[in-house]
Amino acid sequence: MSTKSNSPLNPFDVPRDMRVAIVRTIWNSHITEALLNGALETLKSAGIDDDMIDTFEVPGAVELTFASAKLVDTGNYDAIIILGCVIRGGTPHFDYVCQSVTQGNAYLNSECDIPIIFGVLTVDNEQDALDRAGGRLGNKGSECAQAALMMYDFVDKVNNN
C-alpha cells in the first residue's frame, strides 16, 4: 500500500516540464481574451515558459471539441485548456451549443490520456461573463490553468505509482 498522500499538490510548489495548449473562441472575444490572459498569467507564474504554451483560436464553442481532438492527436501536449463564452439568448441555440461542447469535452476526457480542462462560461448575460473573466468573481481562465497544473501532477503521480 502506498504511503504517498492523495491530496493535490499546490500548483505552484513544483517545477514541471509541461506543454499546454489553450484553445479559445473568437466569439465573445472580449470575454475569451480576458480568460486567456488569466490562464497565461497563472501558467507563467507557475514556471511554465512561453515556449511551452501554444494558443489557438476557433470560431465558436462547438468547434472547441474538434480542435481539442486534433491537438490530442498530435501527442505534443500534457494538457489542453478550452476557453469560450456562451451567452443565453432568446432561442434554444444556447442549450444546443452548451450541450454539444460539454458532452464533447466529457467524451474526450474519458477517451484521452491527457486532461482537457473545461473553461467555457455558460451565462445568462454579458455581465455574468465579465464577472467571471477578471471581474468580481475572479478569472475562470486562471482557475482552468490551476486545474491543468493539478491534473498534470495527478497524471504524473498515477503514472509513476
C-alpha positions as CSV (number, residue, x, y, z in Angstrom):
1,M,0.0,0.0,0.0
2,S,1.3,3.4,-0.9
3,T,2.2,5.9,1.8
4,K,2.0,8.8,-0.6
5,S,-0.6,11.5,0.1
6,N,-3.6,11.6,-2.3
7,S,-4.1,15.3,-1.6
8,P,-3.5,17.6,-4.5
9,L,-0.2,19.5,-4.7
10,N,-0.1,23.2,-4.5
11,P,0.0,24.0,-8.2
12,F,2.9,26.4,-7.7
13,D,5.1,24.2,-5.5
14,V,6.9,22.0,-8.1
15,P,8.6,22.7,-11.4
16,R,7.2,21.0,-14.4
17,D,8.3,20.2,-17.9
18,M,4.8,20.6,-19.2
19,R,3.4,21.6,-22.6
20,V,0.0,23.2,-22.6
21,A,-2.4,24.1,-25.5
22,I,-5.0,26.7,-24.9
23,V,-7.9,27.0,-27.4
24,R,-10.2,30.0,-27.2
25,T,-13.2,31.0,-29.2
26,I,-13.2,34.3,-31.1
27,W,-17.0,34.5,-30.5
28,N,-17.4,36.8,-27.5
29,S,-13.6,37.6,-27.9
30,H,-13.6,40.4,-25.3
31,I,-14.5,37.7,-22.7
32,T,-12.3,34.9,-24.0
33,E,-9.3,37.2,-24.3
34,A,-9.6,38.0,-20.6
35,L,-9.9,34.3,-19.8
36,L,-6.8,33.6,-22.0
37,N,-4.8,36.3,-20.2
38,G,-5.8,34.9,-16.8
39,A,-4.7,31.4,-17.9
40,L,-1.4,32.6,-19.3
41,E,-0.6,34.6,-16.3
42,T,-1.2,31.7,-14.0
43,L,0.8,29.2,-16.1
44,K,3.7,31.7,-16.3
45,S,3.6,32.3,-12.5
46,A,3.8,28.5,-12.0
47,G,7.1,28.5,-14.0
48,I,5.7,27.3,-17.4
49,D,7.9,29.0,-20.1
50,D,6.2,30.8,-23.0
51,D,7.7,28.3,-25.5
52,M,5.8,25.5,-23.6
53,I,2.4,27.2,-24.2
54,D,0.6,27.2,-27.6
55,T,-2.5,29.2,-28.1
56,F,-5.1,28.6,-30.8
57,E,-8.4,30.3,-31.9
58,V,-11.6,28.7,-33.2
59,P,-14.8,30.4,-34.3
60,G,-17.1,29.3,-31.5
61,A,-17.7,26.9,-28.7
62,V,-18.9,24.0,-30.8
63,E,-15.5,23.9,-32.6
64,L,-13.6,23.5,-29.3
65,T,-14.2,19.8,-29.3
66,F,-12.8,19.3,-32.8
67,A,-9.8,21.5,-32.0
68,S,-9.1,19.6,-28.8
69,A,-9.3,16.2,-30.6
70,K,-6.9,17.4,-33.2
71,L,-4.5,18.7,-30.5
72,V,-4.7,15.4,-28.6
73,D,-3.8,13.5,-31.8
74,T,-0.6,15.4,-32.2
75,G,0.8,13.9,-28.9
76,N,2.5,17.3,-28.2
77,Y,0.6,18.3,-25.1
78,D,0.3,17.4,-21.5
79,A,-2.9,19.3,-21.0
80,I,-5.4,21.3,-23.1
81,I,-7.5,24.2,-21.8
82,I,-10.6,25.2,-23.7
83,L,-11.9,28.7,-23.2
84,G,-15.2,30.0,-24.5
85,C,-18.3,32.0,-23.6
86,V,-21.9,31.2,-24.5
87,I,-24.4,33.8,-23.5
88,R,-28.1,32.8,-23.3
89,G,-30.3,34.3,-26.0
90,G,-33.9,34.1,-26.8
91,T,-33.7,30.8,-28.7
92,P,-32.8,27.2,-27.8
93,H,-29.5,27.7,-29.6
94,F,-27.8,28.3,-26.2
95,D,-28.9,24.9,-24.9
96,Y,-27.7,23.1,-28.0
97,V,-24.3,24.8,-28.0
98,C,-23.7,24.2,-24.3
99,Q,-24.8,20.6,-24.5
100,S,-22.5,20.0,-27.5
101,V,-19.4,21.4,-26.1
102,T,-20.0,19.9,-22.6
103,Q,-20.6,16.4,-24.0
104,G,-17.7,16.7,-26.4
105,N,-15.3,17.7,-23.7
106,A,-16.6,14.9,-21.4
107,Y,-16.2,12.3,-24.1
108,L,-12.6,13.4,-24.9
109,N,-11.7,13.4,-21.2
110,S,-13.0,9.8,-20.9
111,E,-11.1,8.6,-24.0
112,C,-7.8,10.6,-23.9
113,D,-4.6,10.2,-21.9
114,I,-4.4,14.0,-21.2
115,P,-6.7,16.3,-19.4
116,I,-8.9,18.7,-21.3
117,I,-9.9,21.5,-18.9
118,F,-13.3,23.0,-19.5
119,G,-13.3,26.7,-19.3
120,V,-16.4,27.6,-21.2
121,L,-18.6,30.1,-19.5
122,T,-22.3,29.4,-19.9
123,V,-24.0,32.5,-18.6
124,D,-27.4,34.3,-18.7
125,N,-25.9,37.7,-19.7
126,E,-22.8,39.6,-20.6
127,Q,-22.3,40.9,-17.0
128,D,-22.2,37.3,-15.7
129,A,-19.4,36.6,-18.1
130,L,-17.5,39.8,-17.2
131,D,-17.8,38.9,-13.5
132,R,-16.1,35.6,-14.3
133,A,-13.4,36.9,-16.7
134,G,-11.4,39.0,-14.3
135,G,-14.3,40.8,-12.6
136,R,-15.8,40.4,-9.1
137,L,-15.9,36.6,-9.3
138,G,-12.3,36.2,-10.3
139,N,-11.0,34.8,-13.6
140,K,-12.1,31.3,-14.6
141,G,-9.2,31.2,-17.1
142,S,-6.8,31.4,-14.2
143,E,-8.8,28.7,-12.4
144,C,-8.6,26.5,-15.5
145,A,-4.8,26.9,-15.6
146,Q,-4.6,25.9,-11.9
147,A,-6.7,22.8,-12.8
148,A,-4.4,22.0,-15.7
149,L,-1.4,22.1,-13.3
150,M,-3.1,19.9,-10.7
151,M,-4.2,17.4,-13.3
152,Y,-0.7,17.2,-14.8
153,D,0.5,16.4,-11.3
154,F,-2.3,13.9,-10.9
155,V,-1.4,12.1,-14.1
156,D,2.3,12.1,-13.3
157,K,1.6,10.7,-9.8
158,V,-0.7,7.9,-11.3
159,N,1.8,7.0,-14.0
160,N,4.7,6.8,-11.5
161,N,2.9,4.7,-8.9
